Amino acid sequence: MVATRVVKTYGSGDSAVSALRGVSATFARGQFTAIMGPSGSGKSTFLHCLAGLDTVTSGTVVIGDVDLTGLSRTGLAELRRDRLGFVFQSFNLLPILTAEENIRLTARLANRRVEPGWFDTVVNALGLRERLRHRPTELSGGQQQRVAVARALLTRPEVLFADEPTGNLDSRAGAEVLSFLRTAVDEHQQTVVMVTHDPVAAATADRVLFLSDGAIVDELAEPSVDAVHARMRKLEG
Ligand SMILES: Nc1ncnc2c1ncn2[C@@H]1O[C@H](COP(=O)(O)OP(=O)(O)OP(=O)(O)O)[C@@H](O)[C@H]1O
């Protein structure tokens, strides 16, 4: 996936906000990238533009051999359904469905066959075995988040986008989710792009991109928690 000079401006005239000012980045297959930066630096906007959930003002986003910015709304919806996965802060679980039904929902809507054993692998790795018959209101925030992660991983998306996937979790549940994202990258060559405020979460990634005021201002490969802390302190002044 390659983003080239992505500009995103909200509004126009005097009230225009430049959320992204020409951001370029390459996300290799099987690479885990964390995106960090101060509040309002454009992290969520960048993730949404990469994932085709928001249109860009100018620039391009290419996934595989498809330029998202040239697709119709339907084409974009199909690409998202067939090749991308999402885990967002608001879990978007359907309240009337059980955890298992929620986990299977995306695959079902996309008419995707789930390989035998993969459902069990995902459910066991995320510790959801005992919760499959429960509805979202009967689950803790951490369990709901894990259901959302399981749902996103079940279709084995080429690229998985995660916005603060550990934001609502205690450190143990957060570590489980991160280790599962890591496994998706290492064993299944999925590409993961994750926005996070948490240096511990960022240190799970292969590299960290730092945004400030709508631009990438720094990059850290093989990040350690301490190194991420230090860069963030520098950015936040
Ligand atoms: N729909 C919108 N309309 C107008 N301005 C927006 C919109 N969404 C975001 N912005 C602005 O764009 C800038 C970047 O926002 P964005 O949410 O991408 O930042 P962020 O780094 O994800 O912040 P946070 O860490 O606080 O979630 C901010 O100035 C924000 O106010």
Ligand as a Chemical Component Dictionary entry (heavy atoms), coordinates in Angstrom:
data_LIG
# 
_chem_comp.id                   LIG 
_chem_comp.type                 NON-POLYMER 
_chem_comp.pdbx_formal_charge   0 
_chem_comp.three_letter_code    LIG 
# 
loop_
_chem_comp_atom.comp_id 
_chem_comp_atom.atom_id 
_chem_comp_atom.alt_atom_id 
_chem_comp_atom.type_symbol 
_chem_comp_atom.charge 
_chem_comp_atom.model_Cartn_x 
_chem_comp_atom.model_Cartn_y 
_chem_comp_atom.model_Cartn_z 
_chem_comp_atom.pdbx_ordinal 
LIG N1  N1  N 0 -14.867 16.021 9.975  1  
LIG C1  C1  C 0 -14.027 17.015 10.270 2  
LIG N2  N2  N 0 -14.340 18.298 9.977  3  
LIG C2  C2  C 0 -13.481 19.312 10.239 4  
LIG N3  N3  N 0 -12.276 19.145 10.815 5  
LIG C3  C3  C 0 -11.904 17.887 11.127 6  
LIG C4  C4  C 0 -12.758 16.767 10.873 7  
LIG N4  N4  N 0 -12.116 15.642 11.307 8  
LIG C5  C5  C 0 -10.923 16.056 11.794 9  
LIG N5  N5  N 0 -10.803 17.399 11.693 10 
LIG C6  C6  C 0 -9.624  18.199 12.089 11 
LIG O1  O1  O 0 -8.493  17.664 11.427 12 
LIG C7  C7  C 0 -7.364  17.664 12.305 13 
LIG C8  C8  C 0 -6.839  16.234 12.455 14 
LIG O2  O2  O 0 -7.804  15.432 13.156 15 
LIG P1  P1  P 0 -7.578  13.890 13.481 16 
LIG O3  O3  O 0 -8.826  13.399 14.141 17 
LIG O4  O4  O 0 -7.132  13.212 12.271 18 
LIG O5  O5  O 0 -6.392  13.957 14.535 19 
LIG P2  P2  P 0 -5.809  12.816 15.486 20 
LIG O6  O6  O 0 -4.347  12.937 15.401 21 
LIG O7  O7  O 0 -6.431  11.511 15.140 22 
LIG O8  O8  O 0 -6.320  13.323 16.895 23 
LIG P3  P3  P 0 -6.667  12.526 18.271 24 
LIG O9  O9  O 0 -5.388  11.909 18.737 25 
LIG O10 O10 O 0 -7.122  13.619 19.180 26 
LIG O11 O11 O 0 -7.740  11.535 17.942 27 
LIG C9  C9  C 0 -7.832  18.293 13.610 28 
LIG O12 O12 O 0 -7.509  19.652 13.582 29 
LIG C10 C10 C 0 -9.321  18.103 13.568 30 
LIG O13 O13 O 0 -9.978  19.103 14.300 31 
# 
loop_
_chem_comp_bond.comp_id 
_chem_comp_bond.atom_id_1 
_chem_comp_bond.atom_id_2 
_chem_comp_bond.value_order 
_chem_comp_bond.pdbx_ordinal 
LIG N1  C1  SING 1  
LIG C1  N2  SING 2  
LIG C1  C4  DOUB 3  
LIG N2  C2  DOUB 4  
LIG C2  N3  SING 5  
LIG N3  C3  DOUB 6  
LIG C3  C4  SING 7  
LIG C3  N5  SING 8  
LIG C4  N4  SING 9  
LIG N4  C5  DOUB 10 
LIG C5  N5  SING 11 
LIG N5  C6  SING 12 
LIG C6  O1  SING 13 
LIG C6  C10 SING 14 
LIG O1  C7  SING 15 
LIG C7  C8  SING 16 
LIG C7  C9  SING 17 
LIG C8  O2  SING 18 
LIG O2  P1  SING 19 
LIG P1  O3  DOUB 20 
LIG P1  O4  SING 21 
LIG P1  O5  SING 22 
LIG O5  P2  SING 23 
LIG P2  O6  DOUB 24 
LIG P2  O7  SING 25 
LIG P2  O8  SING 26 
LIG O8  P3  SING 27 
LIG P3  O9  DOUB 28 
LIG P3  O10 SING 29 
LIG P3  O11 SING 30 
LIG C9  O12 SING 31 
LIG C9  C10 SING 32 
LIG C10 O13 SING 33 
# 
